[in-house]
Amino acid sequence: MLKRELYLSRIRGFYNSDLIKILVGIRRCGKSVILQQIIEELRETSISEDHLVYINFEYIEFEELQDYKKLNQYIKERIKDDSLYYAFLDEIQNVESFEKVINSLRASIPNISIFIT
């Protein structure tokens, strides 16, 4: 897999920021690949696997999380301590009212860094 260094270098400074990181682009342009590369970089810096929450809404195993209330609960249940957690929500547009989840997480959890495509 080709490392997208140009894009990673632009977003790297925001990994630990409370700003919502939004990757946009045309279909099949590599947004999910960039998310995976960010996750890999975080793993390389010894971020614990249980502090990385990755949900791809194109995967059928996450279909029930397309209900925004269930999604919110699912993510909150994974936050177990005061360390920083990283939430990666790929193809978030498949969740009706997803913005409610994003706003709720940002307002209620001070130790979360959110990435969406």
C-alpha positions as CSV (number, residue, x, y, z in Angstrom):
1,M,0.0,0.0,0.0
2,L,1.3,3.4,-1.0
3,K,1.9,5.6,2.0
4,R,0.0,8.9,1.6
5,E,2.7,11.0,3.2
6,L,1.5,14.3,1.8
7,Y,-1.9,13.9,3.3
8,L,-0.6,12.4,6.5
9,S,1.9,15.2,7.0
10,R,-1.0,17.7,6.8
11,I,-3.2,16.0,9.4
12,R,-0.5,14.5,11.7
13,G,-0.4,17.7,13.9
14,F,-4.1,17.2,14.6
15,Y,-4.1,13.6,15.8
16,N,-4.5,14.6,19.4
17,S,-6.7,17.6,18.8
18,D,-10.3,17.8,19.9
19,L,-11.2,19.2,16.5
20,I,-13.2,16.9,14.3
21,K,-11.0,15.6,11.5
22,I,-13.0,15.2,8.3
23,L,-11.6,13.5,5.3
24,V,-13.5,14.2,2.1
25,G,-13.1,13.3,-1.5
26,I,-14.8,11.5,-4.3
27,R,-15.7,7.8,-4.0
28,R,-12.7,5.4,-4.0
29,C,-10.1,8.1,-3.8
30,G,-8.3,6.6,-0.7
31,K,-10.0,8.2,2.4
32,S,-10.3,4.8,4.1
33,V,-6.6,4.0,3.3
34,I,-5.6,7.3,4.9
35,L,-7.6,6.4,8.0
36,Q,-5.9,3.0,8.2
37,Q,-2.5,4.7,7.8
38,I,-3.3,7.0,10.7
39,I,-4.3,4.1,12.8
40,E,-1.0,2.3,11.9
41,E,1.0,5.4,12.9
42,L,-0.8,5.6,16.2
43,R,-0.1,1.9,16.8
44,E,3.6,2.5,16.1
45,T,3.6,5.2,18.8
46,S,2.4,2.6,21.3
47,I,-1.3,3.6,21.4
48,S,-3.1,0.7,22.9
49,E,-5.5,-1.2,20.6
50,D,-8.4,-0.7,23.0
51,H,-8.0,3.1,22.6
52,L,-8.6,2.8,18.8
53,V,-12.2,2.6,17.8
54,Y,-12.6,1.9,14.1
55,I,-16.1,1.5,12.5
56,N,-16.6,1.2,8.8
57,F,-20.3,1.6,8.0
58,E,-19.9,-0.4,4.8
59,Y,-19.2,-3.5,6.8
60,I,-22.3,-5.5,7.6
61,E,-21.1,-6.3,11.2
62,F,-21.6,-2.6,12.0
63,E,-25.0,-2.3,10.4
64,E,-26.9,-2.1,13.7
65,L,-24.7,0.9,14.6
66,Q,-26.4,2.9,11.8
67,D,-28.9,3.9,14.5
68,Y,-27.3,7.0,15.9
69,K,-28.3,6.3,19.5
70,K,-26.7,2.8,19.3
71,L,-23.6,4.2,17.7
72,N,-23.2,6.8,20.5
73,Q,-23.7,4.1,23.2
74,Y,-21.2,1.8,21.5
75,I,-18.4,4.4,21.4
76,K,-19.1,5.6,25.0
77,E,-18.9,2.0,26.3
78,R,-15.4,1.7,25.0
79,I,-14.1,4.8,26.9
80,K,-12.8,3.3,30.1
81,D,-10.2,5.7,31.4
82,D,-8.9,9.3,31.1
83,S,-6.3,8.5,28.4
84,L,-7.0,9.7,24.9
85,Y,-9.2,7.6,22.7
86,Y,-9.3,7.8,18.9
87,A,-12.6,7.2,17.0
88,F,-12.5,6.5,13.3
89,L,-15.9,6.6,11.6
90,D,-15.6,5.6,8.0
91,E,-18.6,6.2,5.6
92,I,-20.4,8.1,8.5
93,Q,-23.0,9.4,6.0
94,N,-24.6,6.0,6.2
95,V,-25.8,6.9,9.7
96,E,-28.9,9.1,9.8
97,S,-28.4,12.0,12.2
98,F,-24.7,11.1,12.6
99,E,-24.0,14.8,13.5
100,K,-25.9,14.3,16.8
101,V,-23.4,11.5,17.7
102,I,-20.4,13.6,16.8
103,N,-21.7,16.7,18.7
104,S,-22.5,14.5,21.7
105,L,-19.2,12.8,21.8
106,R,-17.3,16.1,21.5
107,A,-19.4,17.7,24.2
108,S,-19.4,14.9,26.7
109,I,-16.0,13.2,26.3
110,P,-13.0,15.4,26.7
111,N,-10.5,12.6,25.9
112,I,-11.6,11.6,22.4
113,S,-10.1,12.5,19.0
114,I,-12.6,11.9,16.2
115,F,-11.9,11.2,12.5
116,I,-14.7,10.8,9.9
117,T,-15.0,10.2,6.2
